[in-house]
């Protein structure tokens, strides 16, 4: 299939396909070339569509519209709205001026290598918190769902992180599943079930959003096996 077919199988607009002119365009290697350009087999196209959906889907799911009318991660929009209210609270700024003044402080909280909140360190800490919970259960001789659910505070940080870095969700969950398997011998499906159950109990995202997020972002090995 050509680019049109690839976009169709991925359920996205053709214009939203990665641009092959860029080195990191993340398109699958074509199996052939036709008059209209590169061609892919259906299995290769299907695999790529699944990977693309897993990587890009969370960003679409956890997006919101800023007061400027542009799409951004939910967390960034929430931070901007909150700072706008703080700035406007003294009554010295109009709403439009407050929006403008609040934008870059909101961005600086979580965006960029010099962000006020060290997001990379937070990610590592969150991963280690999940693994520590699993390790405690393993040391006590527990297995499967008897490993228990994550602490509410850990779920709260999970919510906060994925709302601001939704496009990192798949890699983040994949690393947890891989480390749990290699370091603790806990299978990915068990990890996926524990994360899902924990979020259902304490996440503020809502069950439908949680299920949609995990269905997209968890590696296939961490999803419930079909009976």
Rosetta blueprint (number, residue, H / E / L):
1 X L
2 X L
3 X H
4 X H
5 X H
6 X H
7 X H
8 X H
9 X H
10 X H
11 X L
12 X L
13 X L
14 X H
15 X H
16 X H
17 X L
18 X L
19 X L
20 X L
21 X L
22 X L
23 X L
24 X L
25 X L
26 X L
27 X L
28 X L
29 X L
30 X L
31 X L
32 X E
33 X E
34 X E
35 X L
36 X L
37 X E
38 X E
39 X E
40 X L
41 X L
42 X H
43 X H
44 X H
45 X H
46 X H
47 X H
48 X H
49 X H
50 X H
51 X H
52 X H
53 X H
54 X H
55 X H
56 X H
57 X H
58 X H
59 X H
60 X H
61 X H
62 X L
63 X E
64 X E
65 X E
66 X L
67 X L
68 X L
69 X L
70 X L
71 X E
72 X E
73 X E
74 X H
75 X H
76 X H
77 X H
78 X H
79 X H
80 X H
81 X H
82 X H
83 X H
84 X H
85 X H
86 X H
87 X H
88 X H
89 X L
90 X L
91 X L
92 X L
93 X L
94 X L
95 X H
96 X H
97 X H
98 X H
99 X H
100 X H
101 X H
102 X H
103 X H
104 X H
105 X H
106 X H
107 X H
108 X H
109 X H
110 X H
111 X L
112 X L
113 X L
114 X L
115 X L
116 X L
117 X L
118 X L
119 X H
120 X H
121 X H
122 X H
123 X H
124 X H
125 X H
126 X H
127 X H
128 X H
129 X H
130 X H
131 X H
132 X H
133 X H
134 X H
135 X H
136 X H
137 X H
138 X H
139 X H
140 X L
141 X L
142 X L
143 X L
144 X H
145 X H
146 X H
147 X H
148 X L
149 X L
150 X L
151 X L
152 X H
153 X H
154 X H
155 X H
156 X H
157 X H
158 X H
159 X H
160 X H
161 X H
162 X H
163 X H
164 X H
165 X L
166 X H
167 X H
168 X H
169 X H
170 X H
171 X H
172 X H
173 X H
174 X H
175 X H
176 X H
177 X H
178 X H
179 X H
180 X H
181 X H
182 X H
183 X H
184 X H
185 X L
186 X L
187 X L
188 X H
189 X H
190 X H
191 X H
192 X H
193 X H
194 X H
195 X H
196 X H
197 X H
198 X H
199 X H
200 X H
201 X H
202 X H
203 X L
204 X L
205 X L
206 X L
207 X H
208 X H
209 X H
210 X H
211 X H
212 X H
213 X H
214 X H
215 X H
216 X H
217 X H
218 X L
219 X L
220 X H
221 X H
222 X H
223 X L
224 X L
225 X L
226 X L
227 X L
